[in-house]
Amino acid sequence: MKLQEYKPVLVGAQLWHPHRSTQSSRKRLIDILGALIGLTVLALLFIPVVIAIRLDSPGPIFYSQVRYGLRGRTFRMTKFRSMVVNADALKHQVKNEAQGLVFKNSQDPRVTRVGRFLRKTSLDEFPQFWNVLVGDMSLVGTRPPTSDEVKRYEGHHWKRLAVKPGITGEWQVNGRSSVLDFEDIVDLDLRYQERWTVLYDLSLIFRTVLVVFTGRGAY
């Protein structure tokens, strides 16, 4: 199924269209300002993070993966590498503790020592601020799905692609990695779309900062 320019689909009895947030100039302005702040922090932390990754595990500094965004457009999302180099090849050896179209394991042996710290503090996600700046992502949105997820989507799942994927969102402030059922993630993503306002975005950003500082729900 080619999704580079996905056409509107039926969700229940309603025709699916991009969410109103995608046309908000205020949301885009917040994204740009937030991305510039995030990239500034990234520049300050870049060398220490790179050294830590290099000393802990041989291989590249970044991990890059194709994700699906607004209306099914693909983009390449980059993170600091938090797993061993051959993590994808070893995936079948790790038990999936989640249900549905998502993979999670609280003691995933593929995650490096530095990688666990990066994940707990969300530092691994800082390179995504570049995706926000160029418009592939938003500061707040839905969880960006992989191709493995999208090719198995059913009717209501497609509505997740009505907004830009976000660095944070409902799933981030309501459990992060502890949300183990894919349908719960979908429900959170759709609830975000129902509740969206610019002020709601700002509240989720503030709550995300609190969650990251406490380390709640991350592994």
TORPA-4810 file (N, C-alpha, C, O; in nm, 3 decimals):
<nodes>
NODE_1_0.084_-0.119_0.000_0.000_0.000_0.000_0.088_0.125_0.000_0.167_0.144_0.092_M
NODE_2_0.075_0.207_-0.099_0.156_0.327_-0.109_0.089_0.439_-0.031_-0.027_0.472_-0.056_K
NODE_3_0.164_0.499_0.065_0.104_0.597_0.154_0.175_0.732_0.147_0.154_0.819_0.232_L
NODE_4_0.258_0.750_0.044_0.333_0.874_0.035_0.240_0.994_0.028_0.273_1.101_0.078_Q
NODE_5_0.125_0.978_-0.033_0.027_1.085_-0.044_-0.109_1.022_-0.025_-0.185_1.007_-0.120_E
NODE_6_-0.138_0.984_0.099_-0.257_0.904_0.127_-0.383_0.987_0.111_-0.390_1.100_0.159_Y
NODE_7_-0.481_0.932_0.044_-0.607_1.001_0.020_-0.699_0.986_0.140_-0.682_0.893_0.219_K
NODE_8_-0.798_1.078_0.156_-0.892_1.065_0.266_-0.961_0.929_0.265_-0.993_0.876_0.159_P
NODE_9_-0.982_0.873_0.383_-1.048_0.744_0.394_-1.168_0.756_0.485_-1.180_0.853_0.560_V
NODE_10_-1.256_0.658_0.478_-1.373_0.658_0.564_-1.338_0.606_0.703_-1.282_0.497_0.717_L
NODE_11_-1.371_0.683_0.803_-1.357_0.640_0.941_-1.499_0.629_0.996_-1.564_0.730_1.023_V
NODE_12_-1.547_0.505_1.012_-1.687_0.486_1.044_-1.770_0.535_0.927_-1.753_0.487_0.815_G
NODE_13_-1.860_0.630_0.952_-1.944_0.683_0.846_-1.901_0.824_0.806_-1.969_0.890_0.728_A
NODE_14_-1.786_0.870_0.861_-1.744_1.007_0.836_-1.620_1.011_0.747_-1.529_0.929_0.762_Q
NODE_15_-1.618_1.105_0.656_-1.502_1.121_0.569_-1.388_1.184_0.648_-1.405_1.287_0.713_L
NODE_16_-1.272_1.121_0.642_-1.156_1.167_0.717_-1.086_1.280_0.644_-1.058_1.270_0.525_W
NODE_17_-1.058_1.388_0.716_-0.985_1.502_0.662_-0.878_1.544_0.763_-0.888_1.508_0.880_H
NODE_18_-0.778_1.619_0.720_-0.679_1.669_0.815_-0.744_1.749_0.927_-0.841_1.822_0.904_P
NODE_19_-0.692_1.736_1.045_-0.744_1.803_1.164_-0.723_1.953_1.154_-0.631_1.999_1.087_H
NODE_20_-0.808_2.029_1.220_-0.800_2.176_1.213_-0.668_2.230_1.268_-0.627_2.340_1.231_R
NODE_21_-0.602_2.154_1.355_-0.475_2.200_1.412_-0.367_2.216_1.305_-0.273_2.293_1.324_S
NODE_22_-0.381_2.144_1.194_-0.279_2.150_1.089_-0.282_2.284_1.014_-0.188_2.316_0.941_T
NODE_23_-0.389_2.361_1.034_-0.401_2.492_0.968_-0.375_2.607_1.065_-0.390_2.723_1.028_Q
NODE_24_-0.336_2.576_1.188_-0.319_2.680_1.290_-0.182_2.745_1.281_-0.080_2.679_1.300_S
NODE_25_-0.180_2.874_1.253_-0.053_2.948_1.246_0.007_2.964_1.385_0.130_2.969_1.399_S
NODE_26_-0.077_2.971_1.489_-0.025_2.982_1.625_0.045_2.853_1.668_0.149_2.857_1.734_R
NODE_27_-0.013_2.741_1.632_0.052_2.613_1.663_0.187_2.603_1.593_0.285_2.558_1.652_K
NODE_28_0.190_2.645_1.468_0.315_2.639_1.393_0.420_2.732_1.453_0.538_2.698_1.457_R
NODE_29_0.378_2.850_1.499_0.471_2.943_1.561_0.529_2.883_1.689_0.649_2.895_1.714_L
NODE_30_0.445_2.820_1.770_0.493_2.754_1.891_0.591_2.643_1.855_0.691_2.624_1.924_I
NODE_31_0.561_2.569_1.748_0.652_2.463_1.703_0.789_2.520_1.667_0.892_2.464_1.706_D
NODE_32_0.791_2.629_1.593_0.918_2.687_1.550_0.998_2.738_1.669_1.118_2.712_1.679_I
NODE_33_0.931_2.810_1.759_1.001_2.862_1.877_1.052_2.748_1.965_1.165_2.751_2.013_L
NODE_34_0.967_2.647_1.985_1.007_2.533_2.067_1.121_2.455_2.005_1.211_2.408_2.074_G
NODE_35_1.116_2.440_1.872_1.222_2.368_1.802_1.355_2.441_1.813_1.459_2.378_1.832_A
NODE_36_1.353_2.573_1.803_1.477_2.651_1.815_1.536_2.639_1.955_1.658_2.628_1.972_L
NODE_37_1.449_2.640_2.056_1.496_2.622_2.194_1.555_2.481_2.211_1.662_2.464_2.269_I
NODE_38_1.482_2.382_2.160_1.528_2.244_2.172_1.660_2.220_2.101_1.746_2.149_2.153_G
NODE_39_1.677_2.279_1.983_1.802_2.262_1.909_1.918_2.335_1.976_2.033_2.292_1.966_L
NODE_40_1.888_2.445_2.045_1.991_2.515_2.121_2.041_2.428_2.236_2.162_2.417_2.260_T
NODE_41_1.946_2.365_2.307_1.984_2.273_2.415_2.062_2.155_2.358_2.161_2.110_2.418_V
NODE_42_2.018_2.105_2.243_2.087_1.994_2.178_2.232_2.030_2.147_2.322_1.949_2.167_L
NODE_43_2.253_2.152_2.097_2.390_2.195_2.064_2.479_2.197_2.189_2.597_2.164_2.182_A
NODE_44_2.421_2.236_2.303_2.498_2.243_2.426_2.532_2.104_2.480_2.638_2.083_2.538_L
NODE_45_2.440_2.009_2.459_2.459_1.874_2.513_2.522_1.776_2.414_2.556_1.664_2.450_L
NODE_46_2.536_1.818_2.290_2.574_1.727_2.183_2.705_1.653_2.210_2.710_1.530_2.202_F
NODE_47_2.811_1.726_2.242_2.942_1.663_2.259_2.943_1.565_2.377_2.991_1.453_2.360_I
NODE_48_2.891_1.602_2.496_2.888_1.504_2.606_2.807_1.378_2.571_2.848_1.267_2.606_P
NODE_49_2.692_1.395_2.503_2.610_1.279_2.467_2.684_1.191_2.366_2.683_1.069_2.379_V
NODE_50_2.747_1.252_2.268_2.822_1.176_2.167_2.934_1.097_2.232_2.954_0.979_2.200_V
NODE_51_3.009_1.159_2.322_3.118_1.090_2.390_3.065_0.972_2.471_3.123_0.864_2.469_I
NODE_52_2.955_0.993_2.542_2.897_0.887_2.624_2.852_0.768_2.540_2.876_0.653_2.576_A
NODE_53_2.788_0.797_2.426_2.743_0.689_2.337_2.862_0.612_2.281_2.860_0.489_2.277_I
NODE_54_2.965_0.684_2.238_3.084_0.622_2.181_3.155_0.532_2.281_3.198_0.421_2.246_R
NODE_55_3.168_0.578_2.404_3.238_0.501_2.506_3.159_0.377_2.549_3.217_0.276_2.588_L
NODE_56_3.028_0.387_2.541_2.942_0.279_2.591_2.918_0.170_2.488_2.909_0.052_2.524_D
NODE_57_2.906_0.207_2.361_2.868_0.109_2.259_2.924_0.150_2.123_2.900_0.262_2.078_S
NODE_58_2.997_0.062_2.057_3.051_0.095_1.925_2.939_0.108_1.823_2.838_0.038_1.830_P
NODE_59_2.958_0.199_1.727_2.857_0.216_1.624_2.822_0.362_1.604_2.884_0.450_1.664_G
NODE_60_2.724_0.389_1.520_2.684_0.527_1.490_2.622_0.598_1.610_2.573_0.534_1.703_P
NODE_61_2.625_0.729_1.606_2.568_0.811_1.713_2.416_0.816_1.701_2.346_0.816_1.802_I
NODE_62_2.367_0.820_1.579_2.224_0.837_1.556_2.158_0.708_1.506_2.222_0.623_1.445_F
NODE_63_2.030_0.698_1.535_1.946_0.593_1.479_1.837_0.661_1.399_1.765_0.747_1.450_Y
NODE_64_1.825_0.624_1.273_1.729_0.688_1.183_1.627_0.585_1.134_1.662_0.471_1.103_S
NODE_65_1.502_0.627_1.127_1.395_0.535_1.088_1.286_0.611_1.015_1.257_0.726_1.048_Q
NODE_66_1.227_0.547_0.914_1.116_0.608_0.841_0.989_0.598_0.925_0.955_0.490_0.974_V
NODE_67_0.920_0.709_0.943_0.793_0.712_1.014_0.686_0.773_0.923_0.717_0.830_0.818_R
NODE_68_0.561_0.761_0.965_0.450_0.812_0.888_0.388_0.931_0.960_0.363_0.927_1.081_Y
NODE_69_0.363_1.038_0.885_0.311_1.161_0.942_0.176_1.199_0.886_0.095_1.114_0.850_G
NODE_70_0.153_1.330_0.878_0.026_1.384_0.834_-0.014_1.329_0.698_0.062_1.336_0.602_L
NODE_71_-0.136_1.273_0.691_-0.192_1.216_0.568_-0.105_1.105_0.510_-0.107_1.082_0.389_R
NODE_72_-0.029_1.037_0.595_0.049_0.924_0.551_0.178_0.958_0.481_0.240_0.871_0.420_G
NODE_73_0.221_1.085_0.486_0.348_1.121_0.424_0.463_1.065_0.508_0.465_1.079_0.630_R
NODE_74_0.557_1.002_0.441_0.672_0.946_0.513_0.779_1.052_0.535_0.796_1.144_0.455_T
NODE_75_0.852_1.036_0.644_0.966_1.123_0.671_1.067_1.042_0.753_1.032_0.940_0.812_F
NODE_76_1.189_1.088_0.756_1.293_1.017_0.829_1.314_1.084_0.965_1.351_1.201_0.973_R
NODE_77_1.289_1.008_1.070_1.303_1.058_1.206_1.435_1.008_1.265_1.469_0.891_1.252_M
NODE_78_1.507_1.097_1.329_1.638_1.064_1.383_1.640_1.082_1.534_1.590_1.180_1.587_T
NODE_79_1.701_0.984_1.602_1.721_0.990_1.746_1.868_0.962_1.777_1.941_0.911_1.692_K
NODE_80_1.909_0.995_1.899_2.036_0.943_1.946_2.020_0.792_1.964_1.918_0.746_2.017_F
NODE_81_2.118_0.715_1.922_2.109_0.569_1.933_2.111_0.525_2.078_2.201_0.561_2.154_R
NODE_82_2.010_0.448_2.117_2.001_0.400_2.255_2.009_0.249_2.264_2.002_0.193_2.374_S
NODE_83_2.024_0.181_2.149_2.034_0.036_2.146_2.164_-0.007_2.079_2.235_0.074_2.020_M
NODE_84_2.193_-0.136_2.089_2.308_-0.190_2.017_2.283_-0.177_1.866_2.169_-0.161_1.822_V
NODE_85_2.391_-0.185_1.789_2.382_-0.157_1.646_2.287_-0.251_1.573_2.211_-0.208_1.487_V
NODE_86_2.290_-0.379_1.606_2.208_-0.478_1.536_2.075_-0.505_1.607_2.024_-0.617_1.605_N
NODE_87_2.020_-0.402_1.669_1.898_-0.417_1.749_1.780_-0.470_1.669_1.706_-0.556_1.717_A
NODE_88_1.763_-0.421_1.547_1.649_-0.466_1.465_1.657_-0.615_1.435_1.555_-0.684_1.435_D
NODE_89_1.778_-0.665_1.409_1.796_-0.807_1.379_1.771_-0.895_1.501_1.738_-1.013_1.488_A
NODE_90_1.787_-0.837_1.620_1.771_-0.913_1.744_1.629_-0.904_1.802_1.598_-0.967_1.903_L
NODE_91_1.545_-0.826_1.738_1.411_-0.799_1.792_1.332_-0.926_1.818_1.259_-0.935_1.917_K
NODE_92_1.346_-1.024_1.730_1.268_-1.148_1.743_1.307_-1.228_1.867_1.234_-1.319_1.907_H
NODE_93_1.421_-1.197_1.927_1.467_-1.268_2.046_1.415_-1.207_2.176_1.434_-1.263_2.284_Q
NODE_94_1.349_-1.094_2.165_1.301_-1.021_2.282_1.150_-1.035_2.294_1.077_-1.019_2.196_V
NODE_95_1.102_-1.066_2.413_0.959_-1.082_2.436_0.888_-0.948_2.428_0.931_-0.850_2.488_K
NODE_96_0.778_-0.945_2.355_0.697_-0.824_2.348_0.599_-0.823_2.464_0.514_-0.912_2.475_N
NODE_97_0.611_-0.723_2.552_0.524_-0.713_2.668_0.399_-0.631_2.639_0.312_-0.617_2.725_E
NODE_98_0.392_-0.576_2.518_0.276_-0.495_2.481_0.176_-0.577_2.400_0.203_-0.690_2.360_A
NODE_99_0.061_-0.518_2.379_-0.044_-0.583_2.302_-0.075_-0.501_2.177_-0.077_-0.378_2.181_Q
NODE_100_-0.099_-0.572_2.066_-0.134_-0.502_1.944_-0.016_-0.462_1.860_0.088_-0.529_1.861_G
NODE_101_-0.029_-0.352_1.787_0.070_-0.311_1.687_0.181_-0.225_1.746_0.218_-0.123_1.688_L
NODE_102_0.235_-0.266_1.859_0.343_-0.191_1.921_0.433_-0.289_1.995_0.386_-0.392_2.044_V
NODE_103_0.563_-0.256_2.003_0.660_-0.346_2.067_0.726_-0.275_2.184_0.782_-0.167_2.168_F
NODE_104_0.718_-0.338_2.304_0.781_-0.280_2.423_0.828_-0.392_2.515_0.765_-0.497_2.526_K
NODE_105_0.942_-0.366_2.581_0.992_-0.458_2.683_1.067_-0.376_2.786_1.162_-0.305_2.753_N
NODE_106_1.025_-0.384_2.912_1.080_-0.300_3.017_1.226_-0.329_3.047_1.298_-0.244_3.099_S
NODE_107_1.271_-0.451_3.014_1.410_-0.490_3.038_1.478_-0.530_2.908_1.558_-0.624_2.905_Q
NODE_108_1.447_-0.460_2.803_1.499_-0.493_2.670_1.652_-0.499_2.674_1.716_-0.397_2.697_D
NODE_109_1.712_-0.617_2.651_1.857_-0.630_2.660_1.932_-0.557_2.549_2.054_-0.540_2.557_P
NODE_110_1.861_-0.513_2.447_1.925_-0.441_2.337_1.958_-0.297_2.373_2.040_-0.233_2.308_R
NODE_111_1.894_-0.246_2.477_1.918_-0.108_2.519_2.050_-0.099_2.595_2.075_-0.177_2.687_V
NODE_112_2.134_-0.005_2.557_2.264_0.011_2.622_2.249_0.084_2.756_2.142_0.138_2.786_T
NODE_113_2.356_0.085_2.834_2.352_0.155_2.963_2.327_0.304_2.944_2.242_0.363_3.012_R
NODE_114_2.400_0.365_2.852_2.378_0.507_2.823_2.240_0.525_2.761_2.173_0.626_2.785_V
NODE_115_2.199_0.428_2.681_2.068_0.436_2.617_1.955_0.443_2.717_1.857_0.516_2.695_G
NODE_116_1.965_0.370_2.826_1.861_0.375_2.929_1.851_0.514_2.990_1.741_0.564_3.016_R
NODE_117_1.966_0.575_3.013_1.966_0.712_3.066_1.906_0.809_2.965_1.825_0.895_3.000_F
NODE_118_1.945_0.794_2.839_1.892_0.882_2.735_1.740_0.870_2.723_1.671_0.970_2.705_L
NODE_119_1.690_0.748_2.734_1.545_0.726_2.725_1.472_0.781_2.847_1.367_0.843_2.833_R
NODE_120_1.528_0.757_2.964_1.462_0.802_3.087_1.451_0.954_3.092_1.353_1.009_3.143_K
NODE_121_1.552_1.022_3.038_1.553_1.168_3.038_1.499_1.228_2.908_1.488_1.350_2.895_T
NODE_122_1.464_1.140_2.811_1.416_1.181_2.678_1.520_1.255_2.596_1.487_1.318_2.497_S
NODE_123_1.647_1.247_2.637_1.752_1.312_2.559_1.769_1.248_2.422_1.816_1.312_2.328_L
NODE_124_1.732_1.120_2.411_1.745_1.053_2.281_1.656_1.115_2.176_1.680_1.099_2.056_D
NODE_125_1.552_1.187_2.218_1.455_1.243_2.125_1.488_1.385_2.079_1.420_1.439_1.992_E
NODE_126_1.591_1.445_2.136_1.620_1.585_2.103_1.649_1.610_1.955_1.612_1.716_1.905_F
NODE_127_1.712_1.517_1.881_1.731_1.542_1.737_1.600_1.559_1.661_1.599_1.611_1.550_P
NODE_128_1.488_1.515_1.719_1.358_1.529_1.653_1.314_1.675_1.644_1.223_1.708_1.568_Q
NODE_129_1.377_1.763_1.721_1.342_1.904_1.710_1.371_1.955_1.568_1.308_2.051_1.522_F
NODE_130_1.465_1.892_1.499_1.488_1.929_1.359_1.367_1.892_1.274_1.329_1.969_1.186_W
NODE_131_1.306_1.775_1.300_1.186_1.736_1.228_1.073_1.835_1.252_0.992_1.862_1.163_N
NODE_132_1.067_1.889_1.375_0.965_1.990_1.406_0.993_2.119_1.328_0.902_2.179_1.272_V
NODE_133_1.117_2.160_1.326_1.153_2.286_1.259_1.120_2.282_1.110_1.073_2.381_1.056_L
NODE_134_1.145_2.169_1.044_1.120_2.161_0.900_0.975_2.124_0.869_0.936_2.122_0.753_V
NODE_135_0.895_2.096_0.972_0.753_2.076_0.951_0.705_1.933_0.939_0.586_1.911_0.914_G
NODE_136_0.793_1.835_0.955_0.750_1.695_0.950_0.670_1.656_1.074_0.579_1.574_1.068_D
NODE_137_0.707_1.717_1.188_0.644_1.687_1.315_0.601_1.815_1.384_0.630_1.926_1.337_M
NODE_138_0.533_1.798_1.495_0.494_1.910_1.580_0.549_1.884_1.720_0.587_1.770_1.751_S
NODE_139_0.555_1.985_1.804_0.593_1.962_1.942_0.493_1.868_2.009_0.531_1.778_2.083_L
NODE_140_0.365_1.889_1.981_0.258_1.808_2.039_0.175_1.747_1.928_0.135_1.816_1.834_V
NODE_141_0.150_1.619_1.939_0.070_1.551_1.837_0.046_1.407_1.876_0.038_1.375_1.995_G
NODE_142_0.034_1.322_1.778_0.014_1.180_1.803_0.148_1.108_1.791_0.243_1.161_1.734_T
NODE_143_0.155_0.987_1.843_0.278_0.910_1.837_0.307_0.872_1.692_0.221_0.814_1.627_R
NODE_144_0.428_0.902_1.639_0.459_0.874_1.498_0.474_0.724_1.471_0.564_0.662_1.526_P
NODE_145_0.388_0.665_1.389_0.391_0.520_1.367_0.499_0.476_1.270_0.543_0.553_1.184_P
NODE_146_0.541_0.351_1.285_0.636_0.289_1.194_0.561_0.223_1.078_0.438_0.212_1.081_T
NODE_147_0.636_0.180_0.977_0.573_0.113_0.863_0.512_-0.021_0.905_0.410_-0.062_0.850_S
NODE_148_0.574_-0.089_1.003_0.520_-0.216_1.051_0.381_-0.198_1.111_0.295_-0.284_1.096_D
NODE_149_0.359_-0.084_1.178_0.228_-0.056_1.234_0.128_-0.021_1.124_0.019_-0.077_1.118_E
NODE_150_0.167_0.073_1.038_0.074_0.128_0.939_0.022_0.021_0.843_-0.094_0.025_0.805_V
NODE_151_0.106_-0.073_0.804_0.062_-0.174_0.708_-0.041_-0.269_0.769_-0.103_-0.347_0.697_K
NODE_152_-0.059_-0.263_0.901_-0.158_-0.348_0.969_-0.274_-0.268_1.025_-0.355_-0.320_1.102_R
NODE_153_-0.284_-0.140_0.987_-0.391_-0.054_1.036_-0.529_-0.105_0.995_-0.546_-0.166_0.890_Y
NODE_154_-0.625_-0.079_1.082_-0.766_-0.100_1.052_-0.836_0.035_1.057_-0.775_0.135_1.093_E
NODE_155_-0.963_0.038_1.020_-1.041_0.161_1.003_-1.008_0.279_1.092_-0.958_0.380_1.043_G
NODE_156_-1.034_0.270_1.224_-1.019_0.386_1.311_-0.874_0.425_1.334_-0.847_0.538_1.377_H
NODE_157_-0.780_0.335_1.307_-0.639_0.367_1.327_-0.592_0.479_1.235_-0.504_0.558_1.271_H
NODE_158_-0.652_0.487_1.116_-0.606_0.584_1.018_-0.623_0.728_1.066_-0.551_0.817_1.022_W
NODE_159_-0.719_0.751_1.155_-0.745_0.888_1.199_-0.628_0.946_1.277_-0.619_1.068_1.294_K
NODE_160_-0.538_0.860_1.324_-0.418_0.910_1.391_-0.336_0.999_1.298_-0.264_1.088_1.343_R
NODE_161_-0.347_0.974_1.168_-0.269_1.048_1.069_-0.338_1.177_1.024_-0.297_1.239_0.927_L
NODE_162_-0.443_1.217_1.097_-0.512_1.342_1.065_-0.438_1.462_1.122_-0.469_1.576_1.087_A
NODE_163_-0.340_1.439_1.209_-0.258_1.547_1.265_-0.111_1.512_1.244_-0.076_1.399_1.211_V
NODE_164_-0.026_1.612_1.262_0.118_1.584_1.258_0.157_1.503_1.381_0.104_1.525_1.489_K
NODE_165_0.249_1.410_1.365_0.299_1.339_1.483_0.377_1.436_1.571_0.432_1.535_1.523_P
NODE_166_0.381_1.406_1.700_0.445_1.498_1.793_0.560_1.435_1.871_0.566_1.313_1.887_G
NODE_167_0.650_1.521_1.918_0.754_1.474_2.010_0.689_1.429_2.140_0.733_1.334_2.204_I
NODE_168_0.583_1.500_2.178_0.507_1.462_2.295_0.358_1.463_2.261_0.318_1.506_2.153_T
NODE_169_0.279_1.414_2.355_0.135_1.408_2.333_0.068_1.345_2.453_0.127_1.334_2.561_G
NODE_170_-0.054_1.303_2.434_-0.130_1.241_2.544_-0.058_1.118_2.600_-0.056_1.097_2.722_E
NODE_171_0.001_1.037_2.511_0.066_0.914_2.559_0.187_0.945_2.646_0.220_0.869_2.737_W
NODE_172_0.254_1.060_2.617_0.375_1.095_2.690_0.344_1.136_2.833_0.421_1.107_2.925_Q
NODE_173_0.231_1.204_2.853_0.199_1.253_2.987_0.106_1.157_3.062_0.072_1.181_3.178_V
NODE_174_0.067_1.049_2.996_-0.023_0.952_3.060_0.036_0.813_3.065_-0.033_0.713_3.045_N
NODE_175_0.167_0.807_3.092_0.228_0.677_3.114_0.352_0.648_3.034_0.431_0.562_3.074_G
NODE_176_0.375_0.718_2.921_0.492_0.693_2.836_0.503_0.545_2.802_0.409_0.489_2.746_R
NODE_177_0.613_0.482_2.835_0.635_0.342_2.799_0.546_0.244_2.873_0.534_0.128_2.833_S
NODE_178_0.483_0.289_2.982_0.397_0.199_3.059_0.261_0.177_2.995_0.184_0.093_3.042_S
NODE_179_0.230_0.249_2.889_0.107_0.225_2.813_0.135_0.107_2.720_0.206_0.123_2.620_V
NODE_180_0.081_-0.010_2.752_0.122_-0.134_2.686_0.021_-0.190_2.587_0.045_-0.295_2.528_L
NODE_181_-0.089_-0.123_2.569_-0.191_-0.171_2.475_-0.201_-0.071_2.360_-0.227_0.047_2.382_D
NODE_182_-0.182_-0.119_2.238_-0.185_-0.031_2.122_-0.316_0.045_2.112_-0.318_0.163_2.075_F
NODE_183_-0.427_-0.021_2.144_-0.557_0.046_2.137_-0.567_0.159_2.237_-0.637_0.257_2.212_E
NODE_184_-0.498_0.147_2.352_-0.496_0.257_2.449_-0.420_0.376_2.391_-0.458_0.491_2.412_D
NODE_185_-0.311_0.348_2.318_-0.235_0.455_2.253_-0.321_0.525_2.149_-0.321_0.648_2.140_I
NODE_186_-0.395_0.447_2.070_-0.484_0.504_1.969_-0.590_0.591_2.036_-0.619_0.701_1.989_V
NODE_187_-0.649_0.541_2.145_-0.751_0.618_2.217_-0.696_0.751_2.266_-0.763_0.854_2.258_D
NODE_188_-0.572_0.750_2.317_-0.509_0.873_2.364_-0.485_0.969_2.248_-0.506_1.090_2.260_L
NODE_189_-0.440_0.915_2.135_-0.415_0.999_2.017_-0.543_1.064_1.966_-0.544_1.181_1.930_D
NODE_190_-0.652_0.988_1.965_-0.779_1.042_1.916_-0.839_1.139_2.018_-0.905_1.236_1.980_L
NODE_191_-0.817_1.112_2.146_-0.864_1.206_2.248_-0.794_1.340_2.234_-0.855_1.445_2.255_R
NODE_192_-0.666_1.337_2.199_-0.593_1.462_2.176_-0.659_1.544_2.066_-0.675_1.665_2.078_Y
NODE_193_-0.697_1.477_1.959_-0.760_1.548_1.848_-0.893_1.610_1.890_-0.927_1.720_1.845_Q
NODE_194_-0.967_1.542_1.974_-1.096_1.594_2.020_-1.078_1.714_2.111_-1.158_1.808_2.105_E
NODE_195_-0.975_1.714_2.193_-0.956_1.819_2.293_-0.870_1.934_2.244_-0.855_2.034_2.315_R
NODE_196_-0.813_1.924_2.125_-0.708_2.016_2.085_-0.751_2.162_2.088_-0.856_2.200_2.036_W
NODE_197_-0.667_2.243_2.148_-0.663_2.388_2.135_-0.516_2.426_2.153_-0.436_2.344_2.196_T
NODE_198_-0.481_2.549_2.121_-0.344_2.594_2.142_-0.308_2.588_2.290_-0.197_2.549_2.326_V
NODE_199_-0.403_2.628_2.376_-0.377_2.623_2.519_-0.360_2.480_2.568_-0.281_2.454_2.659_L
NODE_200_-0.432_2.386_2.507_-0.417_2.246_2.545_-0.278_2.196_2.507_-0.217_2.120_2.583_Y
NODE_201_-0.229_2.237_2.391_-0.091_2.204_2.352_0.008_2.253_2.456_0.099_2.180_2.497_D
NODE_202_-0.009_2.378_2.499_0.083_2.436_2.597_0.077_2.360_2.730_0.179_2.340_2.795_L
NODE_203_-0.043_2.318_2.769_-0.056_2.242_2.894_0.013_2.107_2.883_0.075_2.062_2.980_S
NODE_204_0.005_2.042_2.767_0.072_1.913_2.747_0.224_1.929_2.746_0.296_1.843_2.796_L
NODE_205_0.272_2.039_2.690_0.417_2.066_2.692_0.464_2.082_2.837_0.566_2.025_2.876_I
NODE_206_0.390_2.160_2.916_0.425_2.181_3.056_0.422_2.049_3.133_0.513_2.021_3.213_F
NODE_207_0.319_1.969_3.111_0.308_1.840_3.181_0.419_1.744_3.137_0.465_1.662_3.215_R
NODE_208_0.460_1.754_3.011_0.569_1.670_2.962_0.699_1.700_3.035_0.772_1.608_3.072_T
NODE_209_0.727_1.828_3.056_0.848_1.867_3.128_0.847_1.807_3.268_0.950_1.757_3.314_V
NODE_210_0.733_1.810_3.334_0.722_1.752_3.469_0.745_1.601_3.465_0.814_1.546_3.551_L
NODE_211_0.687_1.534_3.365_0.701_1.388_3.353_0.847_1.351_3.328_0.898_1.255_3.387_V
NODE_212_0.914_1.426_3.241_1.053_1.396_3.209_1.143_1.414_3.331_1.232_1.333_3.355_V
NODE_213_1.120_1.521_3.407_1.202_1.546_3.525_1.182_1.440_3.633_1.275_1.410_3.708_F
NODE_214_1.063_1.384_3.642_1.038_1.280_3.742_1.076_1.142_3.689_1.092_1.048_3.767_T
NODE_215_1.092_1.129_3.556_1.128_1.001_3.497_1.017_0.899_3.499_1.041_0.780_3.482_G
NODE_216_0.893_0.946_3.519_0.780_0.852_3.534_0.746_0.784_3.403_0.730_0.850_3.300_R
NODE_217_0.736_0.652_3.408_0.685_0.574_3.294_0.783_0.551_3.181_0.743_0.504_3.075_G
NODE_218_0.910_0.583_3.199_1.007_0.568_3.091_1.098_0.451_3.112_1.144_0.425_3.223_A
NODE_219_1.127_0.376_3.001_1.231_0.275_3.003_1.277_0.245_2.862_1.366_0.162_2.842_Y
</nodes>
